[in-house]
Amino acid sequence: MIARTFWAFSRYRLRSEPLPIEGSAVLLGAPHTSNWDFVFMLAICWRHGFSPSWLGKHTLFKAPFGPIMRALGGIPVDRAHPGRLVEDVVSRVRVGKHFLVVTPEGTRARRKLWKSGFYRIARDAGLPVVLAYVDSATHTAGLGPAISLTGDVGADMDVIREFYADKRGIRPDGFTPPLLREEKARPALDG
């Protein structure tokens, strides 16, 4: 009911492709340029009938909001000590139907590279990657296609780049174009 109300009053329209997957998936939340992206992510997922888990910086989980963030599916990440994060998350999502939202930019500010945790989690767990988005140019948000990673990081990222090429976040100047450190000798993309 909360999601239906959100979409009824939002200036944005929900435009999703049918979810062609059974079981778990990693959802990419991009562009991640505003705190509103969190609200959109929950509204998209809840409208599609599932409650996601999501990775967030550990400071979001301090009092007084920590219990609320955990109840909304949050998994704290200490960026200074990521340690076994990928292994821990993979073990959680391998069981049952589980949707894990990852913002690969890692922050709302523009950076040079995306963080590769989403790729390693999806690859190690054998999960598809669903491309979710918020696009201020068209005032739409939703779920895009699900892709299966091939292990060829450059080719997989080319598919992701193509999808996000025309997407603009709520604050377009904060979008980090999709590029991973693991890609071999690729020129920096300016988006």
C-alpha positions in Angstrom: 0.0 0.0 0.0 2.9 2.4 0.8 4.4 1.7 -2.7 1.1 2.2 -4.5 0.6 5.5 -2.7 4.2 6.6 -3.5 3.7 5.9 -7.2 0.3 7.5 -7.3 1.7 10.9 -6.0 5.2 10.8 -7.5 6.2 12.9 -10.5 8.1 9.8 -11.7 6.4 6.8 -13.3 7.2 3.2 -12.7 8.5 1.6 -15.9 9.8 -2.0 -15.4 10.4 -4.9 -17.6 8.9 -8.2 -16.4 11.2 -9.9 -13.9 12.3 -13.0 -15.9 14.0 -14.7 -13.0 13.2 -17.4 -10.4 15.0 -17.3 -7.1 17.6 -14.7 -6.1 19.2 -11.8 -8.0 21.5 -8.8 -7.5 19.8 -5.5 -8.3 22.0 -2.7 -9.4 20.7 0.6 -8.0 22.1 3.3 -10.4 22.5 6.1 -11.0 22.9 6.7 -7.2 23.0 10.5 -7.0 20.6 11.4 -4.2 19.2 10.2 -0.9 15.9 9.9 -2.7 17.3 6.9 -4.5 16.8 4.8 -1.4 13.1 5.7 -1.3 12.8 4.9 -5.0 14.5 1.6 -4.5 12.1 0.5 -1.8 9.1 1.8 -3.8 10.2 -0.1 -6.9 10.8 -3.4 -5.0 7.7 -3.2 -2.8 5.5 -2.4 -5.9 6.9 -5.5 -7.5 6.0 -7.5 -4.4 9.3 -8.2 -2.7 11.3 -6.8 0.1 15.0 -6.4 -0.8 18.1 -6.6 1.2 20.5 -3.8 0.6 24.1 -2.8 1.4 24.6 0.5 3.2 27.4 2.3 5.0 27.7 1.2 8.6 27.0 4.7 10.0 23.3 4.4 8.8 22.9 1.6 11.3 23.7 3.6 14.4 21.1 4.7 16.9 18.4 5.8 16.6 17.8 4.6 13.1 19.7 1.3 13.1 16.8 -0.9 14.0 14.7 0.7 11.3 17.4 0.3 8.6 17.8 -3.4 9.5 14.0 -3.9 9.5 14.0 -2.4 6.0 16.5 -5.0 4.9 19.8 -3.2 5.4 23.1 -4.9 5.8 25.8 -2.6 7.3 29.1 -2.3 5.4 32.2 -0.8 7.1 34.0 0.6 4.0 37.3 0.9 6.0 37.2 -2.8 6.9 35.2 -4.7 4.2 36.9 -8.0 5.0 34.8 -10.9 4.1 31.8 -8.9 2.9 31.5 -10.6 -0.5 31.7 -14.1 1.1 29.2 -13.2 3.8 26.7 -11.7 1.4 27.1 -14.7 -1.1 26.2 -17.1 1.7 23.0 -15.1 2.5 21.7 -14.8 -1.0 22.3 -18.4 -2.1 19.3 -19.6 -0.1 15.7 -19.1 -1.3 14.4 -16.1 -3.1 16.5 -13.1 -2.2 17.0 -9.7 -3.9 20.1 -7.8 -2.9 20.3 -4.2 -4.0 23.8 -2.8 -4.5 24.7 0.8 -5.4 27.9 0.1 -7.4 28.9 3.8 -7.3 29.3 3.4 -3.5 28.3 7.0 -2.9 26.2 9.8 -4.2 29.1 11.8 -5.5 30.8 11.3 -8.8 33.9 9.1 -8.7 36.2 7.5 -11.2 35.2 3.9 -10.8 32.3 1.7 -9.7 32.9 -0.7 -6.9 33.1 -4.3 -8.1 31.4 -6.0 -5.1 28.1 -6.5 -7.1 30.0 -8.3 -9.8 31.9 -10.6 -7.4 28.7 -11.3 -5.4 26.7 -12.2 -8.5 29.5 -14.2 -10.1 30.3 -16.2 -6.9 26.7 -16.9 -6.1 25.7 -17.6 -9.8 23.0 -14.9 -9.7 21.6 -12.8 -12.5 22.1 -9.0 -12.3 18.9 -6.9 -12.6 19.6 -3.3 -13.9 17.4 -1.0 -11.8 17.3 2.8 -12.4 16.0 6.2 -11.6 16.0 8.5 -14.7 15.4 12.2 -14.2 15.4 12.9 -18.0 12.3 10.8 -18.5 10.9 10.9 -15.0 10.8 7.2 -14.9 12.2 4.5 -12.5 12.1 0.8 -12.4 13.7 -2.5 -13.2 15.4 -3.1 -16.5 16.6 -6.3 -17.9 18.2 -9.2 -16.0 21.6 -10.2 -17.3 23.7 -13.3 -16.7 27.4 -12.5 -16.2 29.7 -14.3 -18.5 33.0 -13.8 -16.6 34.3 -11.5 -19.3 34.2 -8.3 -17.2 34.7 -6.0 -20.1 31.9 -7.5 -22.2 29.5 -7.7 -19.2 30.2 -4.1 -18.3 29.6 -3.1 -22.0 26.0 -4.4 -21.6 25.6 -2.5 -18.3 27.1 0.7 -19.9 24.7 0.5 -22.8 21.7 0.2 -20.5 22.8 3.2 -18.3 24.1 5.4 -21.2 20.9 7.4 -21.4 19.9 7.2 -17.7 20.3 10.4 -15.6 20.0 10.3 -11.8 18.1 12.8 -9.8 21.3 14.9 -9.7 22.9 14.0 -13.1 26.3 15.6 -12.4 26.8 13.1 -9.6 26.6 9.9 -11.7 29.7 7.8 -12.0 29.9 6.1 -15.4 30.0 2.3 -15.2 33.7 1.3 -15.2 35.4 -1.3 -13.0 39.1 -1.4 -12.0 39.1 -5.0 -13.2 38.5 -4.0 -16.8 41.7 -4.3 -18.8 43.1 -1.1 -20.3 39.8 0.5 -21.1 39.7 4.3 -21.5 37.8 6.2 -18.8 34.3 6.9 -19.9 32.8 10.4 -19.3 29.2 9.4 -19.7 
